[in-house]
Every structure is written in C-alpha cells, then in structure tokens.
Amino acid sequence: MIITNNYNLPEPFYKALSWTKEPTPGVFYVTEIIDAPLISFLRRKHWHQLTEDISTMLWKLLGDGVHLVLAKHAPASAFSEERMVLTMQDLVDATDTLSVDGVKIVGRADLWHDGVIVDYKVTSVYSFLLGEKDVWETQLQVYAKMYSDAGFPAKSLQIHAILRDWMESKAAMEDDYPPIPFVQKEFKPWEEAKIQKYLRDRLELFKGVPRPCTLEERWGRPTTYAVKQKLTDKRAKRVLSTSESAFEWARNNMKGDFEIEVREGANVRCDRFCAVRDFCPYKQGNA
C-alpha cells in the first residue's frame, strides 16, 4: 500500500499515520472478521496497488491517543492491549466441510479486568445512535471467546465511547441526545455454541470471492421523506421511509399546506471512506 501526503501535513503526522503492514495469508484481525468480507478480499488482492492519503486517517490519531492514555492508567491487575490468538481449527471436527487449516484470528481487547472486557471507541454521535452498536458487540464477543479459551472468562462486555462531535446545545434540546460526550454500553457474553456458530459463519463469507457489501457494511443511508409545513417551518414534522407513507401521514396530521422533502440516500463508506473502492466490481464505472 502506498501512503501519500497530498496536503503536505507535518512530518510527525506522516510518520504516525503512514505505517502499514501487509496482510498475512490465513491470519485475520478481529476487526476484519466482523467487517465486510469483500473489502478484506480486495485489500489483500490489491495490496500493492492501493493508495491512501494520510488526510483520510486523521481521526485515527484521536483514537490512538485515547487508547495510549487509558492503557497507561489501566488497573494494575488488568490485561491491557494483550495480543490474543484464536486458532480456528479448534472449532471444527472431522465431519466439518469448512476448511480452516492454519487460519487464525488475532485481536487486542483494550482491557480485561475482573471479568469485564472493555473496548474504547472515539466516534461520532451519529455513528453511535444509528447502528454501530451491532458491530461493536460482535467484536467484544470474539474478544470474550479469546479470553475464555485462555482461562479468563468474561461476565460483562462493555463499550466506552467518547463522542468527538458532541454538542452541549443539542444535549439541552434533544431528548435522545447523550447528556455528556461519553456513552457506555453493556452486553452479556454469548453462549459458547453461539459464538462458535458466528465465527464459522463469518469464515464461510471470506471463502472465494465474497458477496457484495450489505447496506450496513456500505454505511448506507436510505432515501427518506421529510414532512414539512410549507414556507413556515425548516424542521421536519416527521421523517418516513416512503413517499406514500409521508403523504399519508401529512394528510392525516398536518394543517394547511405541506411539502415533502426528499432526502437522497447514500453509501457513505463507498463514496468517501473505502480504500478499495477503485477495485470494487460493484462500483459504477469499475466494470
């Protein structure tokens, strides 16, 4: 992978962000296993052709800084950033058709302490409120499997998220907005059979040429329809998923003239953040 510095950011930024490591065949990171299989496939296939500018990685500095500081202040009896390896051969038997010879999953949970596994996140309010929690939970579940196999079972899994774009004004005005720039989310560890099935199912997705990315993996925002009071109100009274439901709601609930604003959907990751988009067979113009 070629890392560029198109905006001439200072040398410390380039040095901090330009380090890369070529993927190892048969070795997957936890963050890779829970993510889009197609991205992993294309990233490995086109590694030496990929180009990424450090300007797209700046938020990573915030995340790395938070992790370094919190790791430094971890409890004395805790495991912090401990490298764990899960050998997938342990999940199959002689009758299994899933080929996992030599396949390993590698990960580093941010913290294990007194049976609690914690993963730190630095993210946006929008990301937290609109669905990142499912991916975060599966990441923690894999960490729990790793620690359990090593003799350190988990009784609780927690996300500690710092919300980098939190605004005090919105916290005062919106009921569902976090009251402070921090959110904690807790999950229960899965049963052994469930985590084994999850890992086996995920590995199946990584075989051969993977399927197209799902809407969730594309960070897709569907087209929505906002009902507004015509000429007098900038804020939507209701946002619905179809034009028909928007018109129906407006006819039943609005007084006076109204309008329906179409808010076009987008695949945010594909359009702006996917490092392999130039090689994606499903992207318009790449065929």
C-alpha positions in Angstrom: 0.0 0.0 0.0 1.2 3.5 -0.9 0.6 6.2 1.7 0.6 9.7 0.3 0.7 13.2 1.9 -1.2 15.2 -0.7 -1.9 18.1 1.6 1.7 18.4 3.0 0.8 17.7 6.6 3.7 18.0 9.1 6.2 15.2 9.2 5.1 13.9 12.7 1.6 13.3 11.2 3.0 11.4 8.2 5.3 9.3 10.4 2.5 8.5 12.8 0.0 7.6 10.1 2.0 6.1 7.3 2.9 2.8 8.9 1.3 -0.2 7.2 1.7 -4.0 7.4 0.9 -6.3 4.5 -1.8 -8.8 5.4 -0.6 -12.3 6.2 -2.4 -15.2 4.4 -4.6 -17.1 6.8 -4.4 -14.6 9.6 -7.3 -12.2 10.2 -7.7 -9.5 12.7 -10.9 -9.4 14.8 -11.9 -6.1 13.2 -11.5 -7.7 9.8 -13.6 -10.7 10.6 -16.6 -8.6 11.8 -16.3 -6.3 8.8 -17.2 -6.6 5.1 -15.6 -9.7 3.6 -15.4 -8.1 0.1 -13.2 -5.3 1.5 -10.8 -7.7 3.1 -10.6 -9.8 -0.1 -9.9 -6.7 -2.3 -7.5 -5.3 0.2 -5.4 -8.5 0.2 -5.6 -9.0 -3.5 -4.7 -5.4 -4.5 -2.4 -4.5 -1.5 0.5 -3.3 -3.6 -1.8 -1.2 -5.8 -3.7 0.6 -3.0 -3.2 4.3 -2.4 -4.4 6.2 0.7 -3.7 9.7 1.8 -3.0 10.4 5.4 -5.6 13.2 5.4 -8.2 10.5 5.5 -6.7 8.9 8.6 -6.5 12.0 10.9 -9.3 10.8 13.2 -7.2 7.7 13.9 -4.8 9.9 15.8 -7.5 10.7 18.3 -8.4 7.1 18.8 -4.8 6.0 19.2 -4.1 8.8 21.7 -7.1 7.8 23.8 -6.1 4.2 23.8 -2.5 5.0 24.8 -3.6 7.2 27.7 -6.2 4.8 29.0 -3.8 1.8 28.7 -1.3 3.7 30.8 -3.8 4.1 33.6 -5.3 0.6 33.5 -5.7 -1.2 36.8 -2.5 -3.0 38.0 -4.2 -6.4 37.8 -5.7 -5.9 34.4 -4.7 -7.2 30.9 -4.4 -4.1 28.7 -3.9 -4.4 24.9 -3.0 -8.0 25.3 -2.4 -9.8 22.0 -4.7 -12.9 21.7 -4.8 -15.6 19.1 -7.7 -17.8 18.3 -6.9 -20.9 16.2 -9.9 -21.7 14.1 -9.0 -25.4 13.8 -10.4 -25.8 17.3 -13.9 -25.0 16.0 -14.3 -27.9 13.5 -14.4 -31.7 13.7 -13.7 -34.5 11.3 -17.1 -34.2 9.6 -16.9 -30.5 9.0 -16.6 -29.1 5.5 -15.2 -25.7 6.5 -11.5 -25.6 5.7 -9.7 -23.6 8.4 -6.3 -25.2 8.3 -3.8 -22.7 9.6 -6.4 -20.0 9.9 -6.0 -17.7 12.9 -7.8 -14.7 14.3 -5.7 -12.1 16.1 -7.0 -9.4 18.3 -6.3 -7.0 21.2 -9.1 -6.1 23.6 -8.4 -2.8 25.2 -9.0 -4.1 28.7 -9.8 -7.2 30.7 -10.3 -6.6 34.4 -12.1 -8.7 37.0 -14.1 -10.5 34.3 -15.1 -7.4 32.4 -13.9 -6.8 28.8 -13.8 -3.1 27.7 -13.3 -1.7 24.2 -12.7 2.0 23.9 -14.2 4.0 21.0 -13.8 7.5 19.7 -16.7 8.1 17.4 -19.4 10.5 16.3 -22.8 10.8 18.0 -24.4 9.9 14.7 -22.5 6.7 14.4 -23.4 5.6 17.9 -27.1 6.4 17.5 -27.6 4.8 14.1 -26.3 1.2 14.4 -22.6 0.8 15.1 -23.5 -1.0 18.3 -24.2 -4.3 16.5 -20.6 -4.4 15.1 -19.2 -3.3 18.4 -21.0 -6.1 20.2 -19.7 -8.9 17.9 -16.2 -7.5 18.2 -16.5 -7.8 22.0 -17.9 -11.3 21.7 -14.9 -12.5 19.8 -12.6 -11.0 22.4 -14.6 -12.8 25.1 -14.1 -16.1 23.3 -10.3 -15.5 23.1 -10.1 -14.7 26.8 -12.3 -17.6 27.8 -10.1 -20.0 25.9 -7.1 -18.6 27.7 -8.7 -19.2 31.1 -10.1 -15.7 31.8 -13.9 -15.9 31.2 -15.9 -12.6 30.9 -19.1 -11.8 32.8 -19.7 -8.5 31.1 -18.7 -6.8 27.9 -18.6 -3.0 27.7 -18.1 -0.3 25.1 -16.8 3.0 26.5 -17.3 5.6 23.7 -16.1 9.2 23.6 -18.3 11.2 21.3 -15.9 13.6 19.4 -18.6 15.8 17.9 -20.9 16.1 20.9 -22.6 19.5 21.2 -23.9 20.8 24.5 -26.7 22.8 22.7 -28.1 19.6 21.2 -28.0 17.8 24.6 -30.2 20.5 26.0 -32.7 20.4 23.2 -33.0 16.8 22.0 -34.3 14.0 24.3 -32.4 11.2 22.6 -29.1 13.0 22.5 -26.4 11.9 25.0 -26.2 14.3 28.0 -22.4 14.2 28.1 -19.8 13.3 25.4 -19.5 9.8 26.7 -21.7 6.7 26.3 -21.3 3.3 28.0 -23.0 0.2 26.5 -23.0 -3.2 28.1 -23.6 -6.7 26.6 -23.8 -10.2 28.0 -21.3 -12.8 26.7 -22.9 -15.3 24.3 -23.1 -18.9 25.0 -20.2 -21.0 23.6 -22.4 -22.6 20.8 -23.5 -19.2 19.6 -20.0 -17.6 19.3 -18.7 -20.8 17.6 -21.5 -20.6 15.0 -20.9 -16.9 14.5 -17.2 -17.4 13.8 -17.8 -20.4 11.5 -20.5 -18.4 9.6 -18.2 -15.4 9.2 -15.3 -17.5 7.9 -17.6 -19.0 5.3 -18.2 -15.5 4.0 -14.5 -15.0 3.5 -14.1 -18.0 1.2 -13.5 -17.3 -2.6 -14.8 -14.1 -4.0 -17.2 -12.7 -1.3 -20.7 -11.4 -1.8 -21.4 -7.6 -2.4 -21.3 -5.5 0.8 -24.6 -5.2 2.6 -26.3 -1.8 3.2 -24.9 -1.8 6.7 -21.3 -2.5 5.5 -21.6 0.3 3.0 -22.7 2.6 5.8 -25.8 3.1 3.7 -28.3 5.8 4.4 -31.6 5.1 2.7 -33.6 7.7 1.0 -36.1 9.3 3.4 -39.1 11.7 3.0 -39.4 14.6 5.4 -42.8 16.2 6.0 -42.6 20.0 6.5 -45.0 22.8 6.9 -44.8 24.7 3.7 -42.9 28.1 3.8 -43.1 28.4 7.6 -41.1 25.6 9.1 -37.5 24.5 8.3 -37.6 21.5 10.6 -39.4 18.3 9.6 -42.5 17.3 11.5 -41.9 13.6 10.6 -39.4 11.6 8.5 -40.6 8.4 6.9 -39.1 5.8 4.6 -41.5 6.0 1.6 -43.2 8.9 -0.2 -46.6 7.1 0.2 -46.3 6.9 4.0 -45.1 10.5 4.1 -48.1 11.8 2.1 -50.5 9.7 4.2 -49.1 11.0 7.5 -49.2 14.6 6.2 -52.8 14.3 5.1 -53.8 13.0 8.5 -51.7 15.2 10.7 -50.8 18.5 9.0 -52.9 21.6 8.9 -52.5 23.9 5.9 -50.1 23.4 3.1 -47.3 21.0 3.5 -44.4 19.8 1.4 -42.4 16.5 1.2 -38.6 16.9 1.1 -36.8 14.0 -0.5 -33.5 13.3 1.4 -31.5 11.2 -1.0 -29.7 8.2 0.4 -26.0 7.5 0.1 -23.5 4.8 0.6 -21.2 6.9 2.7 -18.4 4.4 3.0 -18.3 3.6 -0.7 -18.3 7.3 -1.7 -15.7 8.6 0.8 -14.0 6.1 3.0 -13.4 2.8 1.3 -9.7 2.3 0.4 -10.6 -0.4 -2.2 -13.4 1.4 -4.0 -11.3 1.7 -7.2 -11.2 -2.1 -7.4 -14.7 -2.9 -6.4 -16.6 -4.8 -9.1 -19.9 -3.4 -7.8 -19.0 0.3 -8.1 -20.3 2.1 -11.1 -17.6 2.7 -13.6 -15.3 -0.1 -12.4 -16.8 -2.8 -14.6 
